[in-house]
Amino acid sequence: MTQYLPFEKPIEALAAQAAALRARPDGAEQAAMLDERADRLLADLYARLTPWQRTLVARHPDRPRFEKLTAGLFIDFLPLAGDRRFGDDKAVIGGFARFQGRRVMVIGHVKGEDTATRIKHNFGMARPEGYRKAIRLMDLADRFGLPVITLVDTPGAFPGIDAEARGQAEAIARSTEKCLSLSVPLIAVIIGEGGSGGAVALAAANRVLMLEHAIYSVISPEGCASILWRSAAQAADAAEAMKVTAGDLLKLGVIHRIVYEPKGGAHRDGPETIKRLALALRNELDGLSAMSAAELRREREEFFLRLGA
């Protein structure tokens, strides 16, 4: 059953009316007309979403996340656990896989699908051991000459005392450094939320792709509003000012490519989203595979040094 967002209430009302009509023997024709009207309204609404509305779409509970995307994009996925220093962080998962005949290393944030799994994966907020696991896996990819694909979906790194005590900032910095120094192609995809250094630690890539309704920013809109206006209630204003959307970030040169979602967002058609993302990844891998290690490193360095210039 579709979960409607607050700004989708008119569509929800039409869907409810259509369902009621379909329950009547003579209501099929009228229900079809309402379905068509709701479909047009959905297309119009998603063509002009505000930054805050896109934020809500990026957080939709039914949005395809790491587990579903990995299952649809890759085969023979073999997750590898632990950072070999402290433990295994369930907020970051990665391992060997095959993508359309290529052996690759896949690493990503995992938010979870329901209350139990969200708690298990700490809502996608990694501790230092998560980033150190990512570094270990990127080292393996470098050793075996495997392209790295990261799926970024986190509100930010975990800010708890235990994470800080184990060197959170240093782990994020080391993971970012490892991304930049890899000798193999690195493609990052912002699939939902890309928040702060917790996202950049897996996204300092040769190609940064972004799903159409994902967001990518230095802080959440609520966090920004709390700092600037002392109230999270102005999160919508913050989202507008921060330029968190894929369209804005492409114009600013922060990302390389937008992967457009099906009508009504990825949560309405996960298989089509996977199909479009697979095509984009294949095209990018084809282009990057012809580059030498030195060219890959130089391109990454130049891209990130240009940001903000």
N, C-alpha and C positions, 0 to 999 in steps of 0.2 A: 504494500500500500504506500502510495506516494506521501512523503512528509512535505507539507507546503511551508515555505518560509513566510514571514510576516507580510512582505510586499507582494506575495502571490495570492492573497486572499480572494481577489476577484476571480482568479482562475479556479481556485478551490470551490467557490460558490457555484460556478458554472458546471464543474465536474460533479458536484453533489446533485444539482438539478438534473443533469443528464442521467445519472445513475438511477434517480427516482423515476424518471420517465421510462427507462429501459425495463423497469419492473412492471410496467403496465403493458397490456397486450397491444394497445394502439399507440405506444409512445416511442417506437423505434425511430421513426422519421424525425420527430422533434429532437430526440436525443442526439441523433447524428448532426443536426444543425447546431446544437449547442456545443458538441465536440469540435466542430469546425471553427466555431466562434472562439472557443477556448484556445485552440491551436494557434489562431491568428494573434490572439491577445498575448500568448506566451512568446511568440516570435517577436512581437513588437516590444514587449517588456524587456526581454533579454538583449535586444539591440541597443538599448539605452540605459543599461544599469549604471547606477552611481557607484563610486568606489566603495562605499559602505555596503551596498547591496552585493557587490562582488565578494566582499569579505565574508558575508553570510553564506554565499554560495560555496566559497572555498572551504568553509567549515561544515558544510551540510553533512549530517550523519551518514547519509547513503552514498556519499562521494566515493568512487573507487580509489582505494589507498594502496599502500605497498603490497599487501598480500594479494589482492585481486589483480593488480597490475603485473606483479611478478608472475602469477599463475598464467596470465593471458599473453605476456610478452615472451617469456623464456621457457625453456624445457631443461630438464636435468638440473634444477636448482639444488645446490648442496650447501646449506648454511653452515658457517664455521663460527664457533663460539669463543668468547674470552679474549682478554687483552694481554694475557700471560704476565700480568702484574698484580691485578687485584681481583677481577671477577668478570662476569658476563653481564653486560647492560642490555636489557630487553628492548630499550628504546631505539637501538640501532641494530639492524640485522643485515648480514651480508654473506656472500659466498660465491662459489663458482656456478656458472650457468652457461647455457647455449642460446644464442640469439640468431635465428635464421642461418644456422650453419657455422656461426662464429662462436668460439669460446670467449667468454667475457667474465668480468668480476662485477657483481651487482651489490650495491650497498645502499641502504636507505633508512629513513626514519619510519617507525611504526607507531601509529597513534592508538590502534585498537578499534574494534568494531562495535563493542558493547561495554557496559560498565565494568565487567570483570576483566576484559582484555585491555581496556584503557588504563585500569589501575596496574595491571601486569606490565604494560609497556610505558607506564608513567606519562601517558598522554603525548608520547613522542618527544619528551624533553630528556635529552641524554645527559648522563653524568660523564666525568672524565674517562672512565673505562670504555664508554661507548665510542668516544673519539679515538681513543688509543686502539680499540679493536679496528676501527676504520683504517687507521694508519697501518696496522699489521696486515690487513687485507690488501691495501694499496701496494705495500711492499711485495706481497706475494704476486700481485698482478704484474708489477714491474719486473720481477724476477723471471716470470714465465711469458712475458710479452703479451699480456692480455689487456684489451681495452677495458676501461672502467666506466660503468654507468651508475650514476647515483640518482636516487629518487628522494627529493627533499620535501619534507612535510612536518614542520615543527613550529610551535609558537616561539621557540627559543630554547637555549640550553637550560638545564635545571639549575635554579639559583639557590638551592638548599645549602645548609652549613656543611653537610658531609661532602657535597660536590666541591665546594670551595676549599675544604681542608685537603682534598686529594688533588688539587691543582687544576681546577676547571679552566681558568684562563689560559694556562700554559698548554693544556691538552688541545684546546680549540686552535691556538696559534700553531701548534705543531701539525695538526691535521690540515690546516690551511696551507702551511709550508709544504707538506707532503703533496697536496694537490698540485701546487705550482711546480714542483720539482720532478714530477713523473715523466718517464721516458715514453709512456704509452698514451694513446688518446684518452681523454677524460670528457665525458658528456654528463652534464647535470640537468635534471628536469625538476622544475618547481611544480609539484603536482597538487598542492593545497596551500598551506601556509609556508612561507619561507621567512622565518623570523631571526633577525639579528645574527651574531656570530655563530650561533648554533646551526644556522643554515649555510653560511659562507664556508664553514669548515668542511662541507661536502660539496661546495658549489664553485670553487675557484678553478673553473674548467675551461677547456678549449672552446666548448660550446655550451651556453646556458640556454636551455629551452624552458618554456613556461606554458602551462595549460592556460587557455584563454581566461578562465575565471579564477585562477590562482592569484595570490598576492605575495609580494616580496618586499620586505622593508627592514629597517634597522631596529624597529620596535613595533609592537602591536598598536593599532589605533587607540585602544583603551589606555595603554601605557603612556602613549604620547599625550593624550588628553589629560591624563592624571597629572602629568608634569607641567604642561603649559597652562591648563585651565583649572587644575586642582579638582577635576571632576571627570570621571569616565563617561559621563552622560554626553559629552561632546565628541565622542569617538567618531561620529560621522564626519564632523568638520575636520578632525585630524586625518582621517583616511583621504579626504579630498586634498588636503594640503601636502600630504606626504608622497603623493604620486605612487601608490602601491600597486596599481593595476598593470597588466601585461602591456597594454597599449602605451601607457605613459613610459614604462621602463624600456620598451623598444625604441621609442623616440629619443630617450635620454642615453641610449647606448649601453644600458646596464645588462641587457639580455641580447641574445642573438636571434631568437626565433620564437614566434607564438605558434602553439599547436591548438588549432581552433576546435572547440567542443561541439558536440551535437546540440541541436536546438533545445533550450531549456536546461543546459548544463550537463556535465559528465554523469551526474547522479541519475539522470533519466535514461541514459543509454551507455552503460559501461563497455559493452563489446565494441561499439562504434568508436568510443574514445580510445580503446586499446588499439584498434586498427589504425587510427590516425597517428597515434603516438609511435607505433611500430614503423610506419612509413617514414616519419621524421627521423627516427633513430637510424634507420637503415641508410637514408640519404646522408646524414652527418657522418656516420662511420665510414661510408664509402669515400667521402672526401678526405677525412682525417687519416685514413689508412695509408695514403700515399706520402705522408709527411714523415720526415726523419725525426729522431728524438730531439735533436737540437732545435728543429723548426717548431715542434710541438711546445717545448719549454719557452722558446722565445715568443711565440704567439700568445701564450697565456700571460706571460709577464707584461708584454706590451699592452694587451687588452685591459688588464687591471690597473696598470699605471696611468692609463688614459682616463679612467673614470673620474669625473669631477673636474677635469681640466677645462 
